[in-house]
Amino acid sequence: MQYCTRCLNPENIYGGITFNEKGVCNRCTGYENYTNNFPTPAQRAEKRQQFVDILERYRSKDGSNYDMIIPVSGGKDSLYQVHIMKKEMGFNPLLVTFNHTFNTKTGVYNLANMVEKLGVDLIRFTPNPQLVPKLSRLSMEKFGDSCWHCHCGIFTFPLRVAHQQRIPLLVSQEKYYGILSAEGGLYNKVDPQDRLFGIRAEAEEMINEERGIHRKDLVQFMRPPQEELDEIGVRGICITDFIQWDSKEITEFLIKEYGFKTKGHDRTYDCYANAECHHCSGVHDYMRYLKVGHGRATDDAGIDIRKGLMTREQGIEMVKMYDSRPPADMKMYLERIGMTRDEFYAIMESKRDPKFWSKDESGQWIPADSVLNHPGPQEEPNMTFTRTENPVDEPDDEHLIM
């Protein structure tokens, strides 16, 4: 297995990866290119003004509609976008949330707190709580990924609101609407070959009458017709194309200015990300580890290595400490979807990637290779990794449906 010589990314990472002649992955070189796009204060100000100029074209001139839609989860990145759009730039956004139903108390607090303090409108859609376990179990069996309903919902529901309310602009920290073509910084088409940004299946493919999953249950997971979106002129704009984005700085700003709360995880050291979801850094990420041999700690350490906050050697220690750790919310998740632990591991048995996994003489799965065997070049040990701790007042020990 080939691993990036700078960060910790393996060759089997989801979404694909390439390496240059020095063995450095395209995500590391891409980060270098991204930071080089914002070299001086004057150029950063110019890009920000370009962003504002595009947004102004979509401002509701008579105040009869919202200026834009911002999909939000209750996490740091989406909430910081609301701060920029509302407080710094003076726009009137409509916030749209797809409720995955695996909420933490921290995430519910952060979303409600920001909506109140910034004074914005929010539409929050909660799918049928009896349907979600069926979809999650089916998704796990089909893909080894329990979160189809969330991945599809967070992409599709804001498009449905844009369609229903005839709001043409969606603002996101990622390339939310379309990767096929862009015009002047605006993304305007969905590439059907991309399977909706890793969603793996469209709603019609998840209909399963025997499991009680009917077409009528999946209405909010279905994209509006492309021709109708085109008639409205729906476009997406990626805020990070214009404003330099540093999630660590963003989180510390939100903690200071708005009382944003962080949350510790048992499968990674990073308490800043995924504070809103039990599942993302828990069972869902553990499934990824069982499939391909790396998890959330690999991702987080890679990001911090690129930023110069952590050496590669320190990152490997984080991987060793966290990536193989079973999640604390396993029992809670299995009870909700009606599955035993043995059934869970039996399903994941067939999903294992032989590039990472092999069986020993006793039939137990062991790593055929791992990043621990690829220490790479030694760096100067002069980097200091710090995170601002922000303790949570209440324990997060249960999923909140609403």
N, C-alpha and C positions, 0 to 999 in steps of 0.2 A: 504494500500500500504506500502510495506517495503522500507525503504531508508537506505543507508549506514550510519553507525554511525560516520564514519570518513569524507568521502567526501559527495556529495549530490546525488549520483546515485540512481535512483529508480529501482524497480524490473522489470519494463517494458522497460528498455533501450534496444535499438536495438542491436542485436548481442548476447543477453543473458547475464545473470549475476548470480553469486552465492554469498552467504554470509557465513562467518564463524560463530563460536559460539558467537563471540562478536558483530556480526552484521556488520563486516567490509567486504566490497565487494572485489571480486577477482581482480579488477583493482587496488585497493590500495595495496593489498598484492603483486600483480604482480610488481608494481612499486618498492616496497621494495626489492623484489628479484632481479629486474633489477639493481638497484643501488648497490646491494651487489656483483654483478658480476664484479665491477670495484673498488675494495676496496683500492688498493695502486697504486702509480705511476708505480712501476715495473710490476704489473699485467696488468695495462692499456697499458703499452708499449708492453707487450707480446701479448696481444690480437690484438693490432694494427699491429704487425709484422705478426701474423697469417693471418690477412686480406690482407696485402701486398703480402704474399707468394701465396695466392690463386689468387689474381689479376695478378701476374706475369705469371701465367700459361696461361693467356688469352692475354697477350700483343702481338701485331702483331710484329713478329720478324723482318720482312723485311720492315715494314711500309706501306704495300700494303693495309691495311684495318684499321679500327678504333679498339681500344683496347676494347671498351665497348659501350653500349648505356646507357644514363642516361635520364629517363623521367623527364621533368621539366615543371613547370607550371608558373613560375615567382614568386612563393612564397619563403619564407625564407629557408625551409628545402631542397627543391630540388636544390636551387642555392648554398647553402653551400656545398652540395655534389660535385658540379662542382669545387668549390674552392679546396676541398680536393683532388679530383682526378687529376685535372690539375696542380694546383700550388704547392701543398704540395708533391704529389706523382709522378708527371711528366708523367701521362698517357695522351693518346689522345682520349678523349671521343667524341661520336656523341650525341648531345642533340636532343631529340625528344619531341615535344609539340603537344598535341591535343588541338586545340582551341575551347573552349566551347562556344565562341561568346558572353559571358556576361562579357567581359573584362572591367577593370577599367583603367583609365589613369595611375594610380600608377603601376599596374601590368605590363602594356605594357612597361613602363619606366624601371622597375626593370629587366625584362627579357632582353631587348635590352642593357641595361647598363652592365649587367654581361657578356653577349656574347661578347660585344666589349672589356671590360677591361680584360677578361680572354683569349680572342683570341681563341674561339672555334667555331665549325660548328654546325648549328642548322637546323633541318627539322621541319617545323611547318605546320600542316595540319588543314585547315579550312573547316568544312563541309558546305554543301549547306545552305546558310542563309535562304532560303525559306523552307528547310526541318526541321531545328531545331525547329521552333515554333510548327510544326505539331507533332514532336516527344515529345516535352516538354508537350504539352497539353495531348497527349495520355498517356504519362507516369503519369501525374497527375491524370487522370481519373482512370487508372488501379491500381496505387500503392499509390496515395496520395503523390507522390514524383516527382517533375518536372524535375529531372536531370538524367534520364536514359541515355540520349545521352552522357552526360559528364562522368558518372561512367563507362559506357561501353567503350567509346572512349579512356579514359586515360589508360585503361587496354589493350585494343586490338590493338590500332594503333602502340605502340612501338613493340609489338610482330610481327606485319606485317612488320615493318621496319627491325627487326632482321632477319626475314625470307627472305625478299627480298635482303638484303645486306649481308646475311650470317655472321652476327655478333653474336656470341653465348652467350655473357655475358650481362645481364642487371643489373645495380646497382641502388638500391633504398633505401630510408630511411625506407620503410616498406617491408614486405615480398611480393614483387611484383609478382614474378612468382612462384606460386605453394604453397600450404599448405599441400598437401597430403604426400609428402616425401621429405627428405633432406639428402644430402650426403656430409659430410665434410664441412658443412656450406653453401652448395649450394642447392637451391630449384629447383626441376625439374619436377613437375607434377601439373596439375590443377585438383582440386577435383570438378567434375561436380555437386556434391550435394551441394556445397557451393554457387552455382548460381553466380559464378564469383565475389566473394567477396562482396556480397550484391547488385549486379547489378539487380537481380530479374528476368531478362528475357534475353535470347539470341536474337541475331538480328532477326532470323527467326520469333520469336514470336511477333515482333513489326511490321511486314508487315501488312498493312491495305490499301487495294486498294481503298476503299471508301474515305479514308482521303488523298489519293495521296501519300502513303508511299509504294513504290515498292521495291522488292528485290534488284534491280539494284541500288537503292538509299543507300543501307545499306552495300555496299561492305567493306568499311573501318571499319565497326563495327563487322566484322566476323573474328573470330580467324583462323589462318592458321591450317591445319590438324596437329594433335598431332604427327603423325608418321613423318611428314616432319620436325617439330621442333626437334624431337628426332634425326633425321638423321644429322641435323646441330649441335646438341648437345647444344641447347639453355638452359641456366640456369639463375637463378636469385640469387643475393646475397644481403643480407640485411645489410647495413652499420652499423645499430644500434646494430647488434649482436656483433660487434667488437669494436665500438667506442662509448663511452658514449655520449648520446645526450641530450642536454638541450636547448630547443627552445628559451628561453629567452636570454641565453648567446649567442647563435648563431645569433639571430637578432641584438643584440647590437654590435657584432663583424662586421656584414655586414654593419650596419649603419656607423660605424667608418671607416672601410677599403674601402668600395665600394660606400658609399652614398646611401645605400638601403633606400627606402622610405616606411613608414608605412601609415596606413589608418584607420581612425576611423569608427566605425560601430554603427548603431542605435539599434542593438539588443544584444550587448555585450560591456563590458568595455575594452576588449583586442584589442589594435590597432596593434598588431604584426601579428596575423594570418589572412589569407584570404584577404590580401591586393590586390590580383590579380583578385578577382571575386566579382561583385556586388551581384550576386544571392545567393552565398553560405551562407552568414550571413544575407541575407535578406529574400525574399519570400520563398526560399527553406527551410531555418531553421524555418520560421514561420509555414510552413505546418507541420513540425515535432511537434511543440508546439501544434497546433490544433489537431493533432492525439493523442499524448501521454503525453502532459502536461509538457514537459521540452524542453529547447532549448540550444542555444550556450552558454549563460551565465552559465548554469548548468555545461556544459562541461569545460569551461574555469576556473570557480571557483574550480571545482573538481581537476583539474591539479595543480592549485596554492596552494590549501590546502595540497595536497600530498607533494609538494615541500617545505612546511613550509613558504610560502610567504603570506598566508592568513589564518585566523581562519575560522572555520566552520560557526561561527556567521556572520563574514564578508561576507562569500560566500552566505549565505542565503539572506543577504541584496542585493547582486548583482542580485540574482535570482528574488527577489521581484521587483527590479528596471527595469530589462531588459526582462525577459523571455516572458512576455505576451504582449510586445509592438509591435504593427503592424509595418511593415517595410515601410520605405520611398519609396522604389522602387516598391511598389505594382502596382501603376498606370502604370508605365513604362512597367512592365512585362505583365500585363493584355492586354495592347494595342498591345504588340508584338505578343501574341498568339491569339488575337481576342476573348477575354473572358470578360464578365462583372463581376463586383464585386459580384453580387448576384449569378451568376453561380459558381464562385470560392467557395463561402461559402457553396453552395448547394452540391458541390462535396465533400467537406471536412466533411459535415454533417455525411456521412456514414462511415467515417474513424476514428471517435473518439473512443478512448479506454475507455470502461466503468470502468476500474480500476481507472482512473483519473477523467473522466468527468461524470456528471449527470445533469439532468435538474431540474430547480426550478419550483415552481408552475405556473410561467408565461411562461414556456417553454424555458427559456434562459439557455444556457450551463454555468455551474459553476463547479469549481473543487470539486470533491467528496473527494479528499484528496490532499495534496501537501507537499512538504518538509518544508513549513512554519510551518506545524503542528508537525514537528519532529526536534526540536532544537538540541537534542543530548547532549552529555557531554560538559561542558564548558572548554575551553582551556585557558591557560595563555595568556593574551592579550599583548604579547611581540613581535609579528611578525610585520614586516614592509613590506608592499607591495609597490613596486615601478616599474615604467616602464619608459624607456627613451623615451621622446616624440621627434618625428621627423616630423615636420610639412610638409605637402605636398604643393608644390607650386601652383598647379592648382586644381580647384574644380573638384570632380568626380561626375558629375551629369548626365551621359549618358552611355549607353552600347556602347562599341566599338566592332564592328563585327570582324574586321581584327586585 
